[in-house]
Amino acid sequence: MHRFAPVTVTTGRRSRAGFTLVELVVTMVIVAIVAAVATARFVGTGGFESRGYFDSAITVVRHAQKTAIAQRRNVLVVITADRIAACYAAACGAGERVTAPLNLNRASGTAAGNCLNDAGWLCAGRPDGVTPIGSTAATITFDALGRSGTAATITIIGVESGDRTRRIEIEVETGYVHPT
């Protein structure tokens, strides 16, 4: 049996361990730039809050319309300065609230308080980073065919400068709910 000894090849240069000063400085500069951009993006959360509120609001209105069709009864979308909620009667009492699908209403903090801390209610509560809805209180009624009795526009505005205004349109004849 032949055994071979391991062969080592040397090139005349000594191998180095670690990083050079230039590599470390360049890495630190790149990390600093990424941190500055990320911090500037995530410090102001108003844009995220207004978009989240808009998405929740359009979901509530669309689900209210589908509930009216599925249950063949009128469903009201009650709009106040601090919430957009679905109910079977304008008062939105405890027995008159439309139940939210599982895990739909996961609001917390101010948004949950605006929905009376009722996680089972089909409601979108206004978070802190969003301007209260400025129009007077309104009620949109969807009939058993999903039609709306009146045309409506819901406008959501974030408080952060540069945040865009978002609108939800509800068509009269069809009850079609869409962003504009």
C-alpha positions as CSV (number, residue, x, y, z in Angstrom):
1,M,0.0,0.0,0.0
2,H,1.3,3.3,-1.0
3,R,0.6,6.4,1.1
4,F,1.0,9.8,-0.4
5,A,2.0,12.7,1.7
6,P,-0.1,15.9,1.3
7,V,1.4,18.3,-1.1
8,T,1.5,22.0,-0.2
9,V,2.2,24.6,-2.7
10,T,3.6,27.9,-1.7
11,T,3.6,30.9,-4.0
12,G,6.0,33.1,-2.3
13,R,3.3,35.4,-0.8
14,R,2.2,35.0,2.7
15,S,-1.5,34.4,3.2
16,R,-3.3,37.1,5.1
17,A,-6.1,36.8,7.6
18,G,-8.6,39.6,8.2
19,F,-9.6,42.7,6.2
20,T,-7.7,45.8,5.1
21,L,-8.5,49.2,6.5
22,V,-10.0,50.3,3.1
23,E,-12.4,47.3,3.1
24,L,-13.6,48.1,6.6
25,V,-14.1,51.8,5.8
26,V,-16.0,51.1,2.6
27,T,-18.3,48.6,4.4
28,M,-19.0,51.1,7.2
29,V,-19.9,53.8,4.6
30,I,-22.3,51.5,2.8
31,V,-24.0,50.4,6.1
32,A,-24.3,54.1,7.1
33,I,-26.0,55.0,3.7
34,V,-28.4,52.1,4.0
35,A,-29.3,53.0,7.6
36,A,-29.9,56.7,6.7
37,V,-32.2,55.7,3.8
38,A,-34.1,53.1,5.9
39,T,-34.5,55.4,8.9
40,A,-35.9,58.2,6.8
41,R,-38.3,55.8,5.2
42,F,-39.6,54.3,8.4
43,V,-39.6,57.2,10.8
44,G,-42.8,58.7,9.3
45,T,-45.5,56.1,9.3
46,G,-48.4,58.3,8.3
47,G,-48.3,57.1,4.7
48,F,-48.5,53.5,5.8
49,E,-51.3,54.3,8.3
50,S,-53.4,56.1,5.7
51,R,-52.9,53.4,3.1
52,G,-53.8,50.7,5.7
53,Y,-56.9,52.6,6.7
54,F,-57.9,53.1,3.1
55,D,-57.5,49.3,2.4
56,S,-59.5,48.5,5.5
57,A,-62.3,51.0,4.6
58,I,-62.7,49.7,1.1
59,T,-62.8,46.1,2.5
60,V,-65.6,47.1,4.9
61,V,-67.7,48.7,2.2
62,R,-67.2,45.8,-0.3
63,H,-68.0,43.2,2.4
64,A,-71.1,45.1,3.5
65,Q,-72.3,45.1,-0.1
66,K,-71.7,41.3,-0.4
67,T,-73.3,40.7,3.0
68,A,-76.5,42.5,1.7
69,I,-76.6,40.3,-1.3
70,A,-75.9,37.1,0.6
71,Q,-78.4,37.7,3.4
72,R,-81.0,39.4,1.1
73,R,-81.4,42.3,3.4
74,N,-80.3,45.9,3.7
75,V,-76.9,46.6,5.1
76,L,-75.8,50.1,6.1
77,V,-72.3,51.5,6.0
78,V,-72.2,54.2,8.7
79,I,-69.5,56.8,8.1
80,T,-68.4,59.0,11.0
81,A,-65.2,61.1,11.4
82,D,-63.4,58.2,13.1
83,R,-64.8,55.0,11.6
84,I,-66.4,53.3,8.7
85,A,-68.6,50.4,9.9
86,A,-71.3,48.0,8.6
87,C,-74.5,47.6,10.5
88,Y,-78.1,46.4,10.0
89,A,-79.5,49.6,11.5
90,A,-78.3,53.2,11.6
91,A,-77.7,53.2,15.3
92,C,-75.1,50.4,15.1
93,G,-76.0,49.0,18.5
94,A,-74.5,45.8,19.8
95,G,-77.1,43.6,18.2
96,E,-77.1,45.5,14.9
97,R,-73.5,45.2,13.9
98,V,-72.4,43.1,10.9
99,T,-69.9,40.5,12.0
100,A,-66.4,40.7,10.5
101,P,-64.9,37.6,8.9
102,L,-62.3,35.9,11.0
103,N,-59.1,38.0,11.5
104,L,-60.4,40.9,9.3
105,N,-60.6,43.5,12.1
106,R,-57.1,43.3,13.7
107,A,-56.9,47.0,14.7
108,S,-55.2,48.1,17.8
109,G,-54.7,51.4,19.7
110,T,-56.7,54.4,18.5
111,A,-58.1,52.4,15.5
112,A,-59.5,49.8,17.8
113,G,-60.9,52.4,20.2
114,N,-62.7,54.1,17.3
115,C,-64.4,50.7,16.6
116,L,-65.4,50.5,20.3
117,N,-62.7,47.7,20.8
118,D,-65.1,45.3,19.2
119,A,-62.8,43.0,17.1
120,G,-65.8,41.0,15.9
121,W,-67.4,44.0,14.2
122,L,-67.0,44.8,10.5
123,C,-65.4,48.2,11.2
124,A,-62.4,50.2,10.0
125,G,-61.3,52.6,12.8
126,R,-59.2,55.7,12.0
127,P,-55.6,55.4,13.2
128,D,-53.6,58.4,14.6
129,G,-51.8,59.1,11.3
130,V,-55.0,59.9,9.3
131,T,-57.1,63.0,9.3
132,P,-60.7,62.5,10.5
133,I,-63.2,62.2,7.6
134,G,-64.3,65.8,7.2
135,S,-67.8,65.3,5.8
136,T,-70.8,65.1,8.0
137,A,-71.8,61.7,9.1
138,A,-73.3,59.7,6.3
139,T,-75.0,56.4,5.8
140,I,-74.9,54.3,2.6
141,T,-77.5,51.6,2.3
142,F,-77.0,48.5,0.2
143,D,-80.2,46.7,-0.7
144,A,-80.7,42.9,-1.2
145,L,-79.4,43.3,-4.8
146,G,-76.2,45.1,-3.7
147,R,-77.3,48.5,-5.1
148,S,-76.6,51.7,-3.3
149,G,-79.4,54.2,-2.7
150,T,-77.0,57.1,-3.2
151,A,-73.7,57.8,-4.9
152,A,-71.0,58.4,-2.3
153,T,-67.3,59.3,-2.1
154,I,-65.2,58.6,1.0
155,T,-62.1,60.6,1.1
156,I,-59.1,59.5,3.3
157,I,-56.2,61.9,3.9
158,G,-53.0,61.2,5.8
159,V,-51.6,63.9,8.1
160,E,-48.0,63.4,6.9
161,S,-47.0,66.0,4.3
162,G,-46.7,64.5,0.8
163,D,-49.2,61.7,1.6
164,R,-51.7,61.4,-1.2
165,T,-55.5,61.7,-0.9
166,R,-57.3,58.5,-1.4
167,R,-61.0,58.2,-2.4
168,I,-63.5,55.4,-2.5
169,E,-66.4,55.8,-4.9
170,I,-69.7,53.9,-4.6
171,E,-71.9,53.9,-7.8
172,V,-75.7,54.3,-7.4
173,E,-77.2,51.8,-9.7
174,T,-74.8,48.9,-9.3
175,G,-73.3,49.5,-5.9
176,Y,-69.9,49.1,-7.4
177,V,-67.2,50.0,-4.9
178,H,-63.9,51.2,-6.3
179,P,-60.9,53.4,-5.6
180,T,-60.4,56.6,-7.6
